[in-house]
């Protein structure tokens, strides 16, 4: 794990919670009994490194690597959540 500050991790956790709220709304529209989101990503995966002036890498809160958009992340988490609870 990168050496993120406590504040950085708090921001990432808040962003992750925000994503989870959106996922849960979509999931509960289909299965109201589901109360928890399945997310295989740890909080520290909600960062991306950005090269910025003066020539250094900086972490920013963002969707985990491998997703083209926030919508793609939300759709994937909805699918994973429904699959887990459908068993």
SULWODA-V941812 format. One record per run of one state. SS is the DSSP state (~ for helix, > for strand, _ for the rest). FROM is the first residue (numbers start at 1). LEN is the number of residues. If there is no record, write none. Layout:
# SULWODA-V941812
ss=SS from=FROM len=LEN
ss=SS from=FROM len=LEN
This chain:
# SULWODA-V941812
ss=_ from=1 len=5
ss=~ from=6 len=25
ss=_ from=31 len=12
ss=~ from=43 len=3
ss=_ from=46 len=1
ss=> from=47 len=6
ss=_ from=53 len=3
ss=> from=56 len=6
ss=_ from=62 len=8
ss=~ from=70 len=17
ss=_ from=87 len=1
